[in-house]
Amino acid sequence: MFAGLIAVFAAILYKINTNESGVPSDAFASTVVIGPDAEVLQVTFAESIMLVLVREGSKTALLRIDPLSGKQIGRTEFVAR
């Protein structure tokens, strides 16, 4: 009984310490081009699109990027009125 208890705790510790995210390493592009003066403020994912909020000088823009290819598929600039 004592050996069975040790085996259960060993299995629990093994599962806790393994680092398997379930996401393949090639699920994201290795490089994403955002511009030479752009500073990334925030990154989030929505419906298989990577949304990147960037600041370029005094302007702020939201970039929509395909995470598999790393290509920009859309851009929204924020302007003050």
HTML snippet that shows the backbone in 3Dmol.js (N, CA, C, O; Angstrom):
<script src="https://3Dmol.org/build/3Dmol-min.js"></script>
<div id="view" style="width:600px;height:400px;position:relative"></div>
<script>
const pdb = `
ATOM      1  N   MET A   1       0.826  -1.187   0.000  1.00  0.00           N
ATOM      2  CA  MET A   1       0.000   0.000   0.000  1.00  0.00           C
ATOM      3  C   MET A   1       0.874   1.257   0.000  1.00  0.00           C
ATOM      4  O   MET A   1       0.573   2.238  -0.680  1.00  0.00           O
ATOM      5  N   PHE A   2       1.941   1.209   0.761  1.00  0.00           N
ATOM      6  CA  PHE A   2       2.854   2.348   0.830  1.00  0.00           C
ATOM      7  C   PHE A   2       3.516   2.594  -0.523  1.00  0.00           C
ATOM      8  O   PHE A   2       3.693   3.743  -0.930  1.00  0.00           O
ATOM      9  N   ALA A   3       3.884   1.517  -1.222  1.00  0.00           N
ATOM     10  CA  ALA A   3       4.506   1.646  -2.542  1.00  0.00           C
ATOM     11  C   ALA A   3       3.512   2.227  -3.552  1.00  0.00           C
ATOM     12  O   ALA A   3       3.901   3.005  -4.423  1.00  0.00           O
ATOM     13  N   GLY A   4       2.251   1.860  -3.443  1.00  0.00           N
ATOM     14  CA  GLY A   4       1.229   2.409  -4.334  1.00  0.00           C
ATOM     15  C   GLY A   4       1.036   3.901  -4.115  1.00  0.00           C
ATOM     16  O   GLY A   4       0.846   4.655  -5.069  1.00  0.00           O
ATOM     17  N   LEU A   5       1.083   4.322  -2.862  1.00  0.00           N
ATOM     18  CA  LEU A   5       0.963   5.740  -2.528  1.00  0.00           C
ATOM     19  C   LEU A   5       2.135   6.539  -3.091  1.00  0.00           C
ATOM     20  O   LEU A   5       1.952   7.645  -3.600  1.00  0.00           O
ATOM     21  N   ILE A   6       3.326   5.981  -2.997  1.00  0.00           N
ATOM     22  CA  ILE A   6       4.512   6.640  -3.551  1.00  0.00           C
ATOM     23  C   ILE A   6       4.395   6.728  -5.071  1.00  0.00           C
ATOM     24  O   ILE A   6       4.769   7.742  -5.661  1.00  0.00           O
ATOM     25  N   ALA A   7       3.885   5.685  -5.702  1.00  0.00           N
ATOM     26  CA  ALA A   7       3.729   5.693  -7.158  1.00  0.00           C
ATOM     27  C   ALA A   7       2.736   6.768  -7.603  1.00  0.00           C
ATOM     28  O   ALA A   7       2.956   7.433  -8.615  1.00  0.00           O
ATOM     29  N   VAL A   8       1.654   6.940  -6.857  1.00  0.00           N
ATOM     30  CA  VAL A   8       0.666   7.969  -7.190  1.00  0.00           C
ATOM     31  C   VAL A   8       1.287   9.357  -7.070  1.00  0.00           C
ATOM     32  O   VAL A   8       1.112  10.188  -7.961  1.00  0.00           O
ATOM     33  N   PHE A   9       2.008   9.618  -5.985  1.00  0.00           N
ATOM     34  CA  PHE A   9       2.658  10.918  -5.811  1.00  0.00           C
ATOM     35  C   PHE A   9       3.729  11.155  -6.872  1.00  0.00           C
ATOM     36  O   PHE A   9       3.896  12.281  -7.340  1.00  0.00           O
ATOM     37  N   ALA A  10       4.447  10.115  -7.251  1.00  0.00           N
ATOM     38  CA  ALA A  10       5.458  10.253  -8.299  1.00  0.00           C
ATOM     39  C   ALA A  10       4.800  10.607  -9.630  1.00  0.00           C
ATOM     40  O   ALA A  10       5.320  11.435 -10.378  1.00  0.00           O
ATOM     41  N   ALA A  11       3.664   9.988  -9.927  1.00  0.00           N
ATOM     42  CA  ALA A  11       2.955  10.297 -11.171  1.00  0.00           C
ATOM     43  C   ALA A  11       2.436  11.732 -11.172  1.00  0.00           C
ATOM     44  O   ALA A  11       2.494  12.414 -12.195  1.00  0.00           O
ATOM     45  N   ILE A  12       1.934  12.189 -10.036  1.00  0.00           N
ATOM     46  CA  ILE A  12       1.454  13.570  -9.934  1.00  0.00           C
ATOM     47  C   ILE A  12       2.601  14.551 -10.122  1.00  0.00           C
ATOM     48  O   ILE A  12       2.462  15.525 -10.862  1.00  0.00           O
ATOM     49  N   LEU A  13       3.716  14.315  -9.476  1.00  0.00           N
ATOM     50  CA  LEU A  13       4.879  15.195  -9.621  1.00  0.00           C
ATOM     51  C   LEU A  13       5.410  15.186 -11.052  1.00  0.00           C
ATOM     52  O   LEU A  13       5.845  16.220 -11.559  1.00  0.00           O
ATOM     53  N   TYR A  14       5.376  14.039 -11.694  1.00  0.00           N
ATOM     54  CA  TYR A  14       5.830  13.953 -13.084  1.00  0.00           C
ATOM     55  C   TYR A  14       4.951  14.816 -13.991  1.00  0.00           C
ATOM     56  O   TYR A  14       5.468  15.553 -14.830  1.00  0.00           O
ATOM     57  N   LYS A  15       3.621  14.731 -13.828  1.00  0.00           N
ATOM     58  CA  LYS A  15       2.705  15.513 -14.658  1.00  0.00           C
ATOM     59  C   LYS A  15       2.843  17.007 -14.392  1.00  0.00           C
ATOM     60  O   LYS A  15       2.729  17.810 -15.318  1.00  0.00           O
ATOM     61  N   ILE A  16       3.081  17.383 -13.165  1.00  0.00           N
ATOM     62  CA  ILE A  16       3.246  18.801 -12.825  1.00  0.00           C
ATOM     63  C   ILE A  16       4.517  19.360 -13.442  1.00  0.00           C
ATOM     64  O   ILE A  16       4.526  20.499 -13.908  1.00  0.00           O
ATOM     65  N   ASN A  17       5.577  18.588 -13.452  1.00  0.00           N
ATOM     66  CA  ASN A  17       6.877  19.080 -13.901  1.00  0.00           C
ATOM     67  C   ASN A  17       7.110  18.963 -15.401  1.00  0.00           C
ATOM     68  O   ASN A  17       8.068  19.550 -15.904  1.00  0.00           O
ATOM     69  N   THR A  18       6.283  18.234 -16.135  1.00  0.00           N
ATOM     70  CA  THR A  18       6.463  18.175 -17.586  1.00  0.00           C
ATOM     71  C   THR A  18       5.874  19.431 -18.201  1.00  0.00           C
ATOM     72  O   THR A  18       4.851  19.937 -17.741  1.00  0.00           O
ATOM     73  N   ASN A  19       6.522  19.928 -19.238  1.00  0.00           N
ATOM     74  CA  ASN A  19       6.109  21.183 -19.859  1.00  0.00           C
ATOM     75  C   ASN A  19       5.651  20.917 -21.286  1.00  0.00           C
ATOM     76  O   ASN A  19       6.377  21.194 -22.240  1.00  0.00           O
ATOM     77  N   GLU A  20       4.467  20.389 -21.427  1.00  0.00           N
ATOM     78  CA  GLU A  20       3.893  20.152 -22.743  1.00  0.00           C
ATOM     79  C   GLU A  20       2.699  21.072 -22.909  1.00  0.00           C
ATOM     80  O   GLU A  20       1.678  20.896 -22.244  1.00  0.00           O
ATOM     81  N   SER A  21       2.822  22.044 -23.786  1.00  0.00           N
ATOM     82  CA  SER A  21       1.734  22.995 -23.988  1.00  0.00           C
ATOM     83  C   SER A  21       0.681  22.464 -24.951  1.00  0.00           C
ATOM     84  O   SER A  21      -0.439  22.973 -24.975  1.00  0.00           O
ATOM     85  N   GLY A  22       1.015  21.457 -25.741  1.00  0.00           N
ATOM     86  CA  GLY A  22       0.077  20.936 -26.710  1.00  0.00           C
ATOM     87  C   GLY A  22       0.048  21.728 -28.003  1.00  0.00           C
ATOM     88  O   GLY A  22      -0.644  21.347 -28.946  1.00  0.00           O
ATOM     89  N   VAL A  23       0.791  22.828 -28.061  1.00  0.00           N
ATOM     90  CA  VAL A  23       0.857  23.655 -29.266  1.00  0.00           C
ATOM     91  C   VAL A  23       2.143  23.323 -29.991  1.00  0.00           C
ATOM     92  O   VAL A  23       3.217  23.420 -29.397  1.00  0.00           O
ATOM     93  N   PRO A  24       2.072  22.934 -31.256  1.00  0.00           N
ATOM     94  CA  PRO A  24       3.301  22.631 -31.982  1.00  0.00           C
ATOM     95  C   PRO A  24       4.176  23.873 -32.128  1.00  0.00           C
ATOM     96  O   PRO A  24       3.673  24.995 -32.187  1.00  0.00           O
ATOM     97  N   SER A  25       5.483  23.660 -32.187  1.00  0.00           N
ATOM     98  CA  SER A  25       6.408  24.791 -32.251  1.00  0.00           C
ATOM     99  C   SER A  25       6.292  25.564 -33.553  1.00  0.00           C
ATOM    100  O   SER A  25       6.681  26.730 -33.611  1.00  0.00           O
ATOM    101  N   ASP A  26       5.765  24.941 -34.596  1.00  0.00           N
ATOM    102  CA  ASP A  26       5.623  25.646 -35.862  1.00  0.00           C
ATOM    103  C   ASP A  26       4.245  26.291 -36.022  1.00  0.00           C
ATOM    104  O   ASP A  26       3.845  26.612 -37.141  1.00  0.00           O
ATOM    105  N   ALA A  27       3.514  26.484 -34.921  1.00  0.00           N
ATOM    106  CA  ALA A  27       2.198  27.105 -34.983  1.00  0.00           C
ATOM    107  C   ALA A  27       2.284  28.613 -35.169  1.00  0.00           C
ATOM    108  O   ALA A  27       1.285  29.251 -35.501  1.00  0.00           O
ATOM    109  N   PHE A  28       3.465  29.192 -34.962  1.00  0.00           N
ATOM    110  CA  PHE A  28       3.651  30.626 -35.099  1.00  0.00           C
ATOM    111  C   PHE A  28       4.843  30.904 -35.998  1.00  0.00           C
ATOM    112  O   PHE A  28       5.809  30.141 -36.022  1.00  0.00           O
ATOM    113  N   ALA A  29       4.765  31.995 -36.732  1.00  0.00           N
ATOM    114  CA  ALA A  29       5.883  32.406 -37.580  1.00  0.00           C
ATOM    115  C   ALA A  29       7.074  32.774 -36.701  1.00  0.00           C
ATOM    116  O   ALA A  29       6.899  33.287 -35.596  1.00  0.00           O
ATOM    117  N   SER A  30       8.264  32.515 -37.185  1.00  0.00           N
ATOM    118  CA  SER A  30       9.455  32.831 -36.395  1.00  0.00           C
ATOM    119  C   SER A  30       9.793  34.313 -36.449  1.00  0.00           C
ATOM    120  O   SER A  30      10.487  34.814 -35.564  1.00  0.00           O
ATOM    121  N   THR A  31       9.318  35.028 -37.470  1.00  0.00           N
ATOM    122  CA  THR A  31       9.605  36.454 -37.618  1.00  0.00           C
ATOM    123  C   THR A  31       8.353  37.195 -38.066  1.00  0.00           C
ATOM    124  O   THR A  31       7.624  36.737 -38.946  1.00  0.00           O
ATOM    125  N   VAL A  32       8.116  38.350 -37.446  1.00  0.00           N
ATOM    126  CA  VAL A  32       7.017  39.228 -37.832  1.00  0.00           C
ATOM    127  C   VAL A  32       7.602  40.622 -38.024  1.00  0.00           C
ATOM    128  O   VAL A  32       8.244  41.153 -37.118  1.00  0.00           O
ATOM    129  N   VAL A  33       7.388  41.217 -39.193  1.00  0.00           N
ATOM    130  CA  VAL A  33       7.914  42.550 -39.488  1.00  0.00           C
ATOM    131  C   VAL A  33       6.865  43.589 -39.109  1.00  0.00           C
ATOM    132  O   VAL A  33       5.734  43.545 -39.594  1.00  0.00           O
ATOM    133  N   ILE A  34       7.248  44.530 -38.235  1.00  0.00           N
ATOM    134  CA  ILE A  34       6.299  45.559 -37.801  1.00  0.00           C
ATOM    135  C   ILE A  34       6.733  46.969 -38.173  1.00  0.00           C
ATOM    136  O   ILE A  34       5.925  47.892 -38.066  1.00  0.00           O
ATOM    137  N   GLY A  35       7.939  47.172 -38.594  1.00  0.00           N
ATOM    138  CA  GLY A  35       8.410  48.503 -38.959  1.00  0.00           C
ATOM    139  C   GLY A  35       9.625  48.884 -38.132  1.00  0.00           C
ATOM    140  O   GLY A  35       9.779  48.415 -37.005  1.00  0.00           O
ATOM    141  N   PRO A  36      10.499  49.738 -38.685  1.00  0.00           N
ATOM    142  CA  PRO A  36      11.758  50.045 -38.005  1.00  0.00           C
ATOM    143  C   PRO A  36      11.601  50.878 -36.735  1.00  0.00           C
ATOM    144  O   PRO A  36      12.395  50.734 -35.806  1.00  0.00           O
ATOM    145  N   ASP A  37      10.588  51.748 -36.679  1.00  0.00           N
ATOM    146  CA  ASP A  37      10.426  52.627 -35.516  1.00  0.00           C
ATOM    147  C   ASP A  37       9.279  52.200 -34.614  1.00  0.00           C
ATOM    148  O   ASP A  37       8.918  52.939 -33.698  1.00  0.00           O
ATOM    149  N   ALA A  38       8.706  51.044 -34.844  1.00  0.00           N
ATOM    150  CA  ALA A  38       7.533  50.608 -34.088  1.00  0.00           C
ATOM    151  C   ALA A  38       7.932  50.007 -32.747  1.00  0.00           C
ATOM    152  O   ALA A  38       8.904  49.261 -32.636  1.00  0.00           O
ATOM    153  N   GLU A  39       7.149  50.359 -31.738  1.00  0.00           N
ATOM    154  CA  GLU A  39       7.317  49.793 -30.396  1.00  0.00           C
ATOM    155  C   GLU A  39       6.051  48.997 -30.081  1.00  0.00           C
ATOM    156  O   GLU A  39       4.945  49.537 -30.132  1.00  0.00           O
ATOM    157  N   VAL A  40       6.211  47.728 -29.761  1.00  0.00           N
ATOM    158  CA  VAL A  40       5.061  46.869 -29.466  1.00  0.00           C
ATOM    159  C   VAL A  40       4.545  47.197 -28.070  1.00  0.00           C
ATOM    160  O   VAL A  40       5.287  47.133 -27.090  1.00  0.00           O
ATOM    161  N   LEU A  41       3.263  47.550 -27.995  1.00  0.00           N
ATOM    162  CA  LEU A  41       2.636  47.866 -26.719  1.00  0.00           C
ATOM    163  C   LEU A  41       1.872  46.678 -26.148  1.00  0.00           C
ATOM    164  O   LEU A  41       1.855  46.465 -24.936  1.00  0.00           O
ATOM    165  N   GLN A  42       1.234  45.898 -27.040  1.00  0.00           N
ATOM    166  CA  GLN A  42       0.430  44.767 -26.578  1.00  0.00           C
ATOM    167  C   GLN A  42       0.227  43.783 -27.719  1.00  0.00           C
ATOM    168  O   GLN A  42       0.138  44.174 -28.883  1.00  0.00           O
ATOM    169  N   VAL A  43       0.156  42.500 -27.375  1.00  0.00           N
ATOM    170  CA  VAL A  43      -0.133  41.440 -28.346  1.00  0.00           C
ATOM    171  C   VAL A  43      -1.235  40.570 -27.765  1.00  0.00           C
ATOM    172  O   VAL A  43      -1.185  40.188 -26.596  1.00  0.00           O
ATOM    173  N   THR A  44      -2.231  40.260 -28.586  1.00  0.00           N
ATOM    174  CA  THR A  44      -3.297  39.363 -28.168  1.00  0.00           C
ATOM    175  C   THR A  44      -3.756  38.551 -29.378  1.00  0.00           C
ATOM    176  O   THR A  44      -3.464  38.909 -30.519  1.00  0.00           O
ATOM    177  N   PHE A  45      -4.471  37.465 -29.124  1.00  0.00           N
ATOM    178  CA  PHE A  45      -4.963  36.593 -30.191  1.00  0.00           C
ATOM    179  C   PHE A  45      -6.480  36.560 -30.143  1.00  0.00           C
ATOM    180  O   PHE A  45      -7.076  36.430 -29.073  1.00  0.00           O
ATOM    181  N   ALA A  46      -7.103  36.678 -31.318  1.00  0.00           N
ATOM    182  CA  ALA A  46      -8.556  36.610 -31.424  1.00  0.00           C
ATOM    183  C   ALA A  46      -8.912  35.937 -32.740  1.00  0.00           C
ATOM    184  O   ALA A  46      -8.534  36.412 -33.811  1.00  0.00           O
ATOM    185  N   GLU A  47      -9.642  34.828 -32.655  1.00  0.00           N
ATOM    186  CA  GLU A  47     -10.116  34.099 -33.837  1.00  0.00           C
ATOM    187  C   GLU A  47      -8.993  33.822 -34.826  1.00  0.00           C
ATOM    188  O   GLU A  47      -9.120  34.128 -36.012  1.00  0.00           O
ATOM    189  N   SER A  48      -7.921  33.259 -34.360  1.00  0.00           N
ATOM    190  CA  SER A  48      -6.746  32.852 -35.138  1.00  0.00           C
ATOM    191  C   SER A  48      -6.053  34.013 -35.850  1.00  0.00           C
ATOM    192  O   SER A  48      -5.401  33.817 -36.876  1.00  0.00           O
ATOM    193  N   ILE A  49      -6.195  35.210 -35.308  1.00  0.00           N
ATOM    194  CA  ILE A  49      -5.482  36.384 -35.819  1.00  0.00           C
ATOM    195  C   ILE A  49      -4.699  36.994 -34.662  1.00  0.00           C
ATOM    196  O   ILE A  49      -5.216  37.122 -33.552  1.00  0.00           O
ATOM    197  N   MET A  50      -3.459  37.367 -34.927  1.00  0.00           N
ATOM    198  CA  MET A  50      -2.641  38.024 -33.918  1.00  0.00           C
ATOM    199  C   MET A  50      -2.870  39.530 -34.039  1.00  0.00           C
ATOM    200  O   MET A  50      -2.655  40.114 -35.100  1.00  0.00           O
ATOM    201  N   LEU A  51      -3.309  40.150 -32.944  1.00  0.00           N
ATOM    202  CA  LEU A  51      -3.532  41.589 -32.912  1.00  0.00           C
ATOM    203  C   LEU A  51      -2.374  42.226 -32.167  1.00  0.00           C
ATOM    204  O   LEU A  51      -2.101  41.879 -31.017  1.00  0.00           O
ATOM    205  N   VAL A  52      -1.691  43.162 -32.822  1.00  0.00           N
ATOM    206  CA  VAL A  52      -0.505  43.789 -32.246  1.00  0.00           C
ATOM    207  C   VAL A  52      -0.740  45.295 -32.199  1.00  0.00           C
ATOM    208  O   VAL A  52      -0.939  45.932 -33.234  1.00  0.00           O
ATOM    209  N   LEU A  53      -0.715  45.853 -31.003  1.00  0.00           N
ATOM    210  CA  LEU A  53      -0.838  47.293 -30.827  1.00  0.00           C
ATOM    211  C   LEU A  53       0.565  47.876 -30.805  1.00  0.00           C
ATOM    212  O   LEU A  53       1.390  47.490 -29.976  1.00  0.00           O
ATOM    213  N   VAL A  54       0.841  48.816 -31.725  1.00  0.00           N
ATOM    214  CA  VAL A  54       2.184  49.385 -31.833  1.00  0.00           C
ATOM    215  C   VAL A  54       2.115  50.907 -31.770  1.00  0.00           C
ATOM    216  O   VAL A  54       1.102  51.523 -32.102  1.00  0.00           O
ATOM    217  N   ARG A  55       3.226  51.487 -31.334  1.00  0.00           N
ATOM    218  CA  ARG A  55       3.388  52.937 -31.357  1.00  0.00           C
ATOM    219  C   ARG A  55       4.540  53.247 -32.290  1.00  0.00           C
ATOM    220  O   ARG A  55       5.638  52.707 -32.147  1.00  0.00           O
ATOM    221  N   GLU A  56       4.278  54.120 -33.244  1.00  0.00           N
ATOM    222  CA  GLU A  56       5.300  54.555 -34.201  1.00  0.00           C
ATOM    223  C   GLU A  56       5.432  56.063 -34.065  1.00  0.00           C
ATOM    224  O   GLU A  56       4.665  56.816 -34.667  1.00  0.00           O
ATOM    225  N   GLY A  57       6.399  56.502 -33.278  1.00  0.00           N
ATOM    226  CA  GLY A  57       6.534  57.931 -33.001  1.00  0.00           C
ATOM    227  C   GLY A  57       5.374  58.388 -32.145  1.00  0.00           C
ATOM    228  O   GLY A  57       5.212  57.920 -31.018  1.00  0.00           O
ATOM    229  N   SER A  58       4.554  59.309 -32.672  1.00  0.00           N
ATOM    230  CA  SER A  58       3.390  59.791 -31.924  1.00  0.00           C
ATOM    231  C   SER A  58       2.099  59.100 -32.363  1.00  0.00           C
ATOM    232  O   SER A  58       1.034  59.392 -31.819  1.00  0.00           O
ATOM    233  N   LYS A  59       2.173  58.196 -33.330  1.00  0.00           N
ATOM    234  CA  LYS A  59       0.997  57.485 -33.836  1.00  0.00           C
ATOM    235  C   LYS A  59       0.866  56.116 -33.180  1.00  0.00           C
ATOM    236  O   LYS A  59       1.854  55.494 -32.789  1.00  0.00           O
ATOM    237  N   THR A  60      -0.381  55.665 -33.071  1.00  0.00           N
ATOM    238  CA  THR A  60      -0.667  54.331 -32.551  1.00  0.00           C
ATOM    239  C   THR A  60      -1.472  53.579 -33.604  1.00  0.00           C
ATOM    240  O   THR A  60      -2.370  54.144 -34.228  1.00  0.00           O
ATOM    241  N   ALA A  61      -1.147  52.303 -33.799  1.00  0.00           N
ATOM    242  CA  ALA A  61      -1.840  51.501 -34.810  1.00  0.00           C
ATOM    243  C   ALA A  61      -2.077  50.090 -34.291  1.00  0.00           C
ATOM    244  O   ALA A  61      -1.328  49.579 -33.459  1.00  0.00           O
ATOM    245  N   LEU A  62      -3.133  49.478 -34.800  1.00  0.00           N
ATOM    246  CA  LEU A  62      -3.448  48.087 -34.506  1.00  0.00           C
ATOM    247  C   LEU A  62      -3.164  47.280 -35.763  1.00  0.00           C
ATOM    248  O   LEU A  62      -3.772  47.512 -36.808  1.00  0.00           O
ATOM    249  N   LEU A  63      -2.240  46.331 -35.659  1.00  0.00           N
ATOM    250  CA  LEU A  63      -1.879  45.484 -36.791  1.00  0.00           C
ATOM    251  C   LEU A  63      -2.562  44.135 -36.638  1.00  0.00           C
ATOM    252  O   LEU A  63      -2.561  43.552 -35.554  1.00  0.00           O
ATOM    253  N   ARG A  64      -3.141  43.644 -37.717  1.00  0.00           N
ATOM    254  CA  ARG A  64      -3.716  42.302 -37.743  1.00  0.00           C
ATOM    255  C   ARG A  64      -2.764  41.431 -38.542  1.00  0.00           C
ATOM    256  O   ARG A  64      -2.488  41.700 -39.711  1.00  0.00           O
ATOM    257  N   ILE A  65      -2.263  40.380 -37.897  1.00  0.00           N
ATOM    258  CA  ILE A  65      -1.206  39.557 -38.483  1.00  0.00           C
ATOM    259  C   ILE A  65      -1.632  38.097 -38.475  1.00  0.00           C
ATOM    260  O   ILE A  65      -2.193  37.609 -37.494  1.00  0.00           O
ATOM    261  N   ASP A  66      -1.360  37.406 -39.578  1.00  0.00           N
ATOM    262  CA  ASP A  66      -1.572  35.962 -39.654  1.00  0.00           C
ATOM    263  C   ASP A  66      -0.444  35.294 -38.874  1.00  0.00           C
ATOM    264  O   ASP A  66       0.716  35.410 -39.271  1.00  0.00           O
ATOM    265  N   PRO A  67      -0.745  34.598 -37.775  1.00  0.00           N
ATOM    266  CA  PRO A  67       0.330  34.026 -36.954  1.00  0.00           C
ATOM    267  C   PRO A  67       1.108  32.904 -37.633  1.00  0.00           C
ATOM    268  O   PRO A  67       2.250  32.641 -37.256  1.00  0.00           O
ATOM    269  N   LEU A  68       0.522  32.238 -38.622  1.00  0.00           N
ATOM    270  CA  LEU A  68       1.229  31.149 -39.298  1.00  0.00           C
ATOM    271  C   LEU A  68       2.289  31.664 -40.259  1.00  0.00           C
ATOM    272  O   LEU A  68       3.402  31.139 -40.309  1.00  0.00           O
ATOM    273  N   SER A  69       1.937  32.699 -41.026  1.00  0.00           N
ATOM    274  CA  SER A  69       2.884  33.219 -42.017  1.00  0.00           C
ATOM    275  C   SER A  69       3.662  34.422 -41.514  1.00  0.00           C
ATOM    276  O   SER A  69       4.746  34.706 -42.021  1.00  0.00           O
ATOM    277  N   GLY A  70       3.130  35.140 -40.520  1.00  0.00           N
ATOM    278  CA  GLY A  70       3.779  36.349 -40.023  1.00  0.00           C
ATOM    279  C   GLY A  70       3.499  37.567 -40.884  1.00  0.00           C
ATOM    280  O   GLY A  70       4.089  38.624 -40.664  1.00  0.00           O
ATOM    281  N   LYS A  71       2.603  37.437 -41.869  1.00  0.00           N
ATOM    282  CA  LYS A  71       2.305  38.551 -42.773  1.00  0.00           C
ATOM    283  C   LYS A  71       1.178  39.411 -42.219  1.00  0.00           C
ATOM    284  O   LYS A  71       0.223  38.913 -41.622  1.00  0.00           O
ATOM    285  N   GLN A  72       1.315  40.706 -42.431  1.00  0.00           N
ATOM    286  CA  GLN A  72       0.297  41.655 -42.001  1.00  0.00           C
ATOM    287  C   GLN A  72      -0.899  41.568 -42.938  1.00  0.00           C
ATOM    288  O   GLN A  72      -0.746  41.676 -44.155  1.00  0.00           O
ATOM    289  N   ILE A  73      -2.099  41.373 -42.371  1.00  0.00           N
ATOM    290  CA  ILE A  73      -3.306  41.264 -43.191  1.00  0.00           C
ATOM    291  C   ILE A  73      -4.218  42.473 -43.025  1.00  0.00           C
ATOM    292  O   ILE A  73      -5.228  42.589 -43.719  1.00  0.00           O
ATOM    293  N   GLY A  74      -3.871  43.366 -42.118  1.00  0.00           N
ATOM    294  CA  GLY A  74      -4.674  44.566 -41.937  1.00  0.00           C
ATOM    295  C   GLY A  74      -4.003  45.532 -40.980  1.00  0.00           C
ATOM    296  O   GLY A  74      -3.137  45.154 -40.191  1.00  0.00           O
ATOM    297  N   ARG A  75      -4.424  46.800 -41.067  1.00  0.00           N
ATOM    298  CA  ARG A  75      -3.842  47.837 -40.213  1.00  0.00           C
ATOM    299  C   ARG A  75      -4.918  48.878 -39.937  1.00  0.00           C
ATOM    300  O   ARG A  75      -5.621  49.305 -40.853  1.00  0.00           O
ATOM    301  N   THR A  76      -5.048  49.288 -38.680  1.00  0.00           N
ATOM    302  CA  THR A  76      -5.961  50.346 -38.285  1.00  0.00           C
ATOM    303  C   THR A  76      -5.166  51.393 -37.530  1.00  0.00           C
ATOM    304  O   THR A  76      -4.537  51.091 -36.516  1.00  0.00           O
ATOM    305  N   GLU A  77      -5.191  52.624 -38.020  1.00  0.00           N
ATOM    306  CA  GLU A  77      -4.473  53.715 -37.357  1.00  0.00           C
ATOM    307  C   GLU A  77      -5.453  54.467 -36.466  1.00  0.00           C
ATOM    308  O   GLU A  77      -6.600  54.696 -36.849  1.00  0.00           O
ATOM    309  N   PHE A  78      -5.001  54.848 -35.288  1.00  0.00           N
ATOM    310  CA  PHE A  78      -5.811  55.626 -34.363  1.00  0.00           C
ATOM    311  C   PHE A  78      -5.417  57.091 -34.505  1.00  0.00           C
ATOM    312  O   PHE A  78      -4.245  57.444 -34.373  1.00  0.00           O
ATOM    313  N   VAL A  79      -6.416  57.948 -34.779  1.00  0.00           N
ATOM    314  CA  VAL A  79      -6.151  59.375 -34.941  1.00  0.00           C
ATOM    315  C   VAL A  79      -7.055  60.162 -34.000  1.00  0.00           C
ATOM    316  O   VAL A  79      -8.197  59.777 -33.749  1.00  0.00           O
ATOM    317  N   ALA A  80      -6.532  61.261 -33.490  1.00  0.00           N
ATOM    318  CA  ALA A  80      -7.316  62.139 -32.626  1.00  0.00           C
ATOM    319  C   ALA A  80      -8.111  63.105 -33.491  1.00  0.00           C
ATOM    320  O   ALA A  80      -7.602  63.597 -34.498  1.00  0.00           O
ATOM    321  N   ARG A  81      -9.335  63.375 -33.116  1.00  0.00           N
ATOM    322  CA  ARG A  81     -10.179  64.317 -33.870  1.00  0.00           C
ATOM    323  C   ARG A  81     -10.667  65.395 -32.956  1.00  0.00           C
ATOM    324  O   ARG A  81     -11.393  66.289 -33.389  1.00  0.00           O
TER     325      ARG A  81
END
`;
const viewer = $3Dmol.createViewer("view");
viewer.addModel(pdb, "pdb");
viewer.setStyle({}, {cartoon: {color: "spectrum"}});
viewer.zoomTo();
viewer.render();
</script>
